[in-house]
Amino acid sequence: MVKRILLFMAVAIVPVCHGQILPNYGEERAGLSSFTYLKNPVDPWSAGLAGTALANTSSYGLATNPALLSAGSQQGVFSGSRMLGASIGHNFFSIAKARNPNQVVGISLNSLTSGGIVERTVWRPDGTGRIVNGALHCVGVGVSQRFSDYFNAGVQLKYGQEQLGSFTAHSVALDLGFHYELDYRELSFAAAILNFGPSTSVMQSGTLPTTVNTDTTASSVAAPPQVFAMGMRLNAIDKGEHKVYTSFQLNHPSDNNENYSIAAEYWYKEIIELQLGYRMVSRWGAPSFGFSTKTHLGGWPMKIGVSAIPSPAGNYQTVIGLTLTPLNWLL
C-alpha cells in the first residue's frame, strides 16, 4: 500500500518537475577572478564568431592564441575596440613581425578604461564627493614558432595593472597555445592555456571617510581569468570563389563558468568575409555576427572588420578593428 501511495505521488508531481538535460555551465558555481576583461573578445573576427577563434588564423594571435602568430603568418599592426557602454571602452593593440620564415614575435596592449565614477563607501553611500576613474592595462610579449608545415606553438608573458580609486592590483600571467593542421579540408585543431598565473595582490592606500586612517595594505583575492580551451576549424564548402568554414570550441575557465561555442564563416574571393557565431551559455541567448573586407592603404595590405556581440544585459556591443601590414615586412 505504501509503495502504491509513493508511486501515485511521484506520478502526480512529474508534470511540475523540470529535469536538467544540459548543465548550466557553471552559472550557479561561478567563482571570482581578477582582470576578467581578458576573456572578452576584442578583435572583430573573434567577436563575430562568438569567441570561437582558437583555431582561426584570422583572429589576433596575441589576444586569442599565441600560436596563431606563425600559423597565420601574422605581421603588422593589429587594433581592436569594443564599446561596452556607460563610457567603458575595451581596446587592444599589438605589433607582430617575423624574425625568419618560421618565427614571429610581437608585443600587445590590452586595456579597459572607464569614465568618471562617483565614489561611494559603506560610510558614505550617497558619495564621498570624489570622482574616480577605472583603468586596467595588460602588456604582453609573445613569440610563436612553426615547427613544421602543420604544427605551430606560441607563448606570451603578460603583466597587468588595475587602478580604481585607492585600490591597485598587479598580476602576471602566461598564455601557452598550440595549433595543428591536417591535410584534409584545412582541418585544424588548437588548444591553449590562457591567463595562467598566481593570485592578484590588491593594494589599498589613503584615508577612508571615517575617523579611522588606513595605511597601505595588501591582500590576495583572486587569480587571473585562467582558461583551458580546445577548438577546431574545418573548410566545409569550397567552391572556388566561395568558401564556408565551420568551427567549434570548448572553454573551461577557472571561475567554473564553462561554455562552448559554434560558428560559421563565409568567404567570397578571400576579400569579403561574413561571420556568425553562438556561445552556449545560459545568459547570452543571441548570436554574434560580423563583416570584414580586405583592401589596401598606400599599397599596404589592410583588413577592416566590424562585429556585434550580445551582452548579458540583452543588448549588443560593437567591436571594430583593422590590421595593416607594411610591404617591407612580408617575407
C-alpha positions in Angstrom: 0.0 0.0 0.0 2.8 2.4 0.9 4.6 1.7 -2.4 1.4 2.5 -4.3 1.0 5.8 -2.5 4.6 6.7 -3.2 4.2 5.8 -6.9 1.0 7.9 -7.1 2.7 10.9 -5.5 5.7 10.5 -7.9 3.4 10.4 -11.0 1.4 13.4 -9.7 4.4 15.7 -9.3 6.1 14.7 -12.6 4.2 17.4 -14.7 5.6 20.2 -12.5 9.2 18.9 -12.3 11.9 20.3 -14.6 14.7 18.0 -15.4 18.1 19.4 -16.2 19.1 17.9 -19.5 22.0 20.2 -20.2 24.2 21.7 -17.5 24.0 25.4 -16.5 27.7 25.8 -17.5 28.8 26.7 -14.0 26.3 29.6 -13.6 25.5 28.6 -10.0 29.1 27.6 -9.3 30.9 30.6 -10.9 33.6 32.0 -8.7 35.7 35.1 -8.9 38.8 36.1 -10.9 40.7 39.3 -11.5 41.2 41.0 -14.8 38.1 39.3 -16.2 38.1 41.5 -19.3 41.0 39.5 -20.7 38.4 36.7 -21.5 36.3 39.0 -23.7 36.7 39.0 -27.5 38.2 42.3 -28.5 39.0 41.8 -32.2 36.1 41.8 -34.7 37.0 38.3 -36.2 36.9 36.6 -32.8 33.8 38.6 -31.7 31.8 37.8 -34.8 32.4 34.1 -34.2 31.2 34.5 -30.5 34.8 33.8 -29.4 35.2 30.6 -31.5 38.6 31.7 -32.7 41.2 29.5 -31.0 41.9 27.7 -34.3 41.1 30.6 -36.6 44.2 32.1 -38.1 42.3 35.4 -38.9 41.8 36.2 -35.2 44.5 38.2 -33.3 47.1 35.7 -32.0 48.2 37.8 -29.0 44.5 38.2 -28.0 43.3 34.7 -28.7 46.1 32.0 -29.1 49.8 33.0 -29.5 50.4 30.0 -31.8 48.3 31.8 -34.5 51.1 34.3 -35.0 53.1 31.8 -37.0 50.2 29.6 -38.1 48.6 32.6 -39.8 51.9 34.4 -40.7 50.5 37.4 -38.8 52.7 40.5 -39.3 51.9 44.2 -39.0 49.7 46.3 -36.7 46.5 44.9 -35.2 43.9 47.0 -33.4 40.5 46.4 -31.9 38.0 48.3 -29.9 34.9 47.1 -28.1 32.2 49.6 -26.9 30.7 48.4 -23.6 28.5 51.4 -22.8 28.5 53.7 -19.8 31.7 55.3 -21.0 33.6 52.0 -20.7 35.9 51.0 -23.5 37.9 47.9 -24.2 40.8 48.4 -26.5 43.6 46.2 -27.9 46.7 47.0 -29.9 49.6 44.8 -31.0 52.6 44.7 -33.4 54.0 41.5 -34.7 56.9 40.8 -37.1 58.6 37.7 -38.4 62.2 37.2 -37.4 62.5 34.4 -40.0 60.0 32.4 -42.1 59.3 30.1 -39.1 59.2 32.5 -36.1 57.1 35.6 -35.3 57.5 37.9 -32.3 55.1 40.5 -31.0 54.0 42.9 -28.3 50.5 43.7 -27.2 48.5 46.1 -25.0 45.1 45.1 -23.7 43.2 47.8 -21.7 39.8 48.6 -20.2 39.1 52.1 -19.1 36.0 53.8 -17.7 34.7 57.4 -17.4 34.2 59.1 -14.1 32.7 57.0 -11.3 31.1 58.5 -8.2 33.0 57.1 -5.2 30.7 55.6 -2.6 31.5 53.7 0.6 29.6 51.9 3.3 30.1 55.0 5.4 29.1 57.4 2.6 26.5 55.6 0.4 25.5 58.9 -1.1 29.0 59.6 -2.3 32.2 60.9 -0.9 32.3 63.9 -3.3 35.2 62.4 -5.3 35.1 61.1 -8.9 37.4 58.2 -9.6 38.4 56.5 -12.9 39.0 52.8 -13.6 42.0 51.8 -15.7 43.1 48.2 -16.3 46.1 47.6 -18.5 47.9 44.4 -19.6 51.1 44.4 -21.6 52.3 41.2 -23.2 55.4 39.9 -25.1 54.9 36.8 -27.2 56.7 34.5 -29.6 55.4 31.8 -32.0 57.3 29.1 -33.7 56.4 27.0 -36.7 57.9 23.5 -36.2 56.6 22.0 -39.4 54.1 22.7 -42.1 51.4 21.6 -39.8 52.4 22.3 -36.2 52.8 25.7 -34.5 53.2 26.7 -30.9 53.3 30.0 -29.1 53.8 31.6 -25.7 53.0 35.1 -24.3 54.1 36.6 -21.0 51.8 39.3 -19.7 51.9 41.9 -16.9 48.7 43.6 -15.7 47.9 46.5 -13.5 44.5 47.7 -12.3 43.7 51.1 -10.7 40.4 52.1 -9.2 40.5 55.0 -6.7 42.8 54.0 -3.9 42.9 50.4 -4.9 45.7 49.0 -7.1 46.2 45.4 -8.3 49.2 43.8 -10.1 49.3 40.5 -11.9 51.5 38.4 -14.1 50.1 35.7 -16.4 51.2 33.3 -19.2 49.5 32.2 -22.4 50.5 28.9 -24.0 48.9 27.7 -27.2 49.2 25.1 -30.0 47.8 24.9 -33.5 47.9 21.7 -35.7 46.5 21.5 -39.2 45.7 18.3 -41.1 45.9 17.6 -44.9 42.1 17.3 -45.1 39.9 20.4 -45.9 42.1 22.7 -43.9 41.0 20.9 -40.8 42.9 22.3 -37.8 42.9 21.8 -34.1 44.1 24.1 -31.3 44.5 24.0 -27.6 45.6 26.7 -25.2 46.0 27.6 -21.5 45.3 31.4 -21.2 46.0 33.8 -18.4 47.7 31.3 -16.2 49.2 33.0 -13.2 49.2 33.5 -9.4 46.6 35.3 -7.4 46.4 39.0 -7.7 47.6 41.3 -4.9 45.3 44.2 -4.2 46.8 47.3 -2.6 44.8 49.9 -0.7 46.2 53.2 0.5 44.8 56.5 1.7 42.3 57.7 4.3 38.8 56.3 4.5 36.0 58.8 5.1 35.7 57.9 8.8 37.7 58.7 11.9 40.0 55.8 11.1 43.0 56.2 8.9 44.3 53.3 6.9 47.9 52.5 5.8 48.8 50.7 2.6 47.7 47.1 2.9 47.8 44.2 0.6 45.8 41.0 0.2 45.4 38.2 -2.3 41.9 37.9 -3.6 41.7 36.1 -6.9 43.8 34.7 -9.7 43.7 35.9 -13.3 40.9 34.5 -15.5 42.6 31.3 -16.4 41.0 29.4 -19.2 41.8 26.0 -20.7 40.3 25.9 -24.3 40.2 23.5 -27.2 38.9 24.2 -30.7 38.7 23.0 -34.2 38.0 24.5 -37.7 37.0 22.9 -41.0 36.6 24.1 -44.6 33.1 22.6 -45.0 32.4 24.0 -48.5 35.0 25.0 -51.1 33.5 26.2 -54.5 36.4 28.2 -55.8 35.4 31.8 -55.1 33.0 30.7 -52.3 34.2 29.1 -49.1 32.4 28.2 -45.9 34.3 27.4 -42.7 32.8 25.9 -39.5 34.4 25.9 -36.1 33.7 24.6 -32.6 35.3 25.5 -29.2 35.2 24.3 -25.6 36.2 26.7 -22.8 36.8 25.7 -19.1 37.7 28.8 -17.1 39.0 28.7 -13.5 35.8 30.5 -12.3 33.9 27.4 -13.4 31.7 29.3 -15.9 32.1 26.5 -18.5 30.8 27.1 -22.0 31.2 26.1 -25.6 30.5 27.8 -28.9 29.9 27.1 -32.6 30.5 29.4 -35.6 30.5 29.6 -39.4 32.3 31.9 -41.8 31.5 32.7 -45.4 34.4 33.9 -47.7 33.9 35.4 -51.1 37.1 35.6 -53.2 39.0 35.8 -49.9 38.1 39.5 -50.0 34.8 39.6 -48.1 34.1 37.6 -45.0 30.9 37.1 -43.0 30.9 35.6 -39.5 28.1 34.1 -37.4 28.6 32.5 -34.0 26.7 31.4 -31.0 28.0 30.7 -27.5 26.2 28.1 -25.4 25.9 29.9 -22.1 22.6 30.5 -20.3 22.8 34.3 -20.1 23.5 35.1 -23.7 20.7 33.7 -25.8 21.6 35.6 -29.0 24.1 35.0 -31.9 27.1 37.1 -32.7 27.8 38.3 -36.3 30.3 40.3 -38.2 31.6 41.6 -41.5 35.1 42.3 -42.8 36.8 43.1 -46.1 40.4 43.3 -47.4 41.7 46.4 -49.1 44.9 48.5 -49.4 46.2 51.6 -47.8 49.1 53.2 -49.7 49.8 49.8 -51.2 49.9 48.2 -47.8 47.5 45.2 -47.3 44.7 46.2 -44.9 41.8 44.4 -43.4 38.8 46.1 -41.7 36.1 44.4 -39.7 33.1 45.2 -37.6 31.1 42.8 -35.4 28.2 42.8 -33.0 28.2 40.6 -29.9 25.4 40.2 -27.3 25.8 41.2 -23.7 24.2 39.7 -20.6 22.1 42.9 -20.4 20.2 41.8 -23.5 21.6 44.4 -26.0 24.5 44.2 -28.5 28.0 45.6 -28.2 30.0 46.7 -31.2 33.6 45.6 -32.0 35.6 47.3 -34.7 39.2 46.6 -35.8 41.8 46.7 -38.5 45.1 45.1 -39.5 47.8 46.8 -41.5 50.9 45.1 -42.9 53.9 47.1 -44.2 55.1 45.7 -47.5 58.7 45.5 -46.5 57.7 43.2 -43.6 56.3 40.5 -45.9 58.7 37.6 -46.3 
